[in-house]
């Protein structure tokens, strides 16, 4: 696990948060089984005659091996579209190169387990992908090039082939454990110019932030109760800040505390309340360094480390509103996770001076 686990994952990033296509394969979630929960037993009934299983619709196939089914919504129904004429599809896509596609994506394994859902990761909002000239056939680039605004599609790939063409690496074991086939489900929300996408992204950032703030507020009393129960169960005495951060100074040291902007070096071990470790600088033998109080780490860290002096150690119990909130982080930090960090402030360095303006 990298030290970036302590850094704050922002909903939208820069002015225009576009994902390269390889990023769409960089999912970190574990497969989720989609089987329905078992029902309670009921009185036996005579089994009805079994109907013959429906034959799944065949995929259209490009020369490169890309298999696809494209649907358009017509009068409230999704209508399967005929196979595309490759030359016509390529000519139509050439007019879209340089634009931005907003889309919802979902990856499923050969056994129909969910690997990645952008709606979940993006709190229901679409991700954005810049449309570029197709340089690799048979991969995500070619698949995305077939789609127009409003389209829904299902693509089927050889998992190893797709991963190699998109990321340069074989498919991860977590995928191949479920078979060497992957399906990509896509819904295109819009295709926009750069200016349109930037305006839409700004609105999306504001909406996502408002949604995250609302979720954080609802979660605060729940987290506080869980932290108090944890403290009682483990016979710990902690202090609480106005923001909801709990901290225990386990090795007090007199001296000045770091100021905003100063560079701090911190050793840490991060766990969930159940004791599961998700990150540790101690295992790497290298503390993390970052400027304090400027938002380069989660708020619970900015606040907690500011309470320490050089050489002191502490336990920080960080509610989800001061951590990764409703989004979580990767596969190991779920949504609304309360985090425990055992930290040591190793060093405090002067703030890095800003570069002189060019005259």
Secondary structure, DSSP 8 states (H G I E B T S, - for coil): --GGGGS---SS-SSS-B--GGGGG------B---------------------------EE-TTS-EEEEEEEETTEEEE-----HHHHHHHHHTTTTSEEEEEEEEEETT--EEEEHHHHTTT--EEEE-----STTSHHHHHHT--TT-EEEEEEEHHHHHHHHHSS---HHHHTT-SEEEEEEEEEEEE-HHHHHHHHHHHHHHHHHHHHHHHHHHHHHHHHHHHHHHHHTT---EE-TTS-EEEEEE---S-B--TT-EEEEEEEEEETTS-EEEEHHHHT--EEEETTSSSS-HHHHHHHTT-BTT-EEEEEE-GGGTTTTT-BTTTB-TT--EEEEEEEEEEE----------
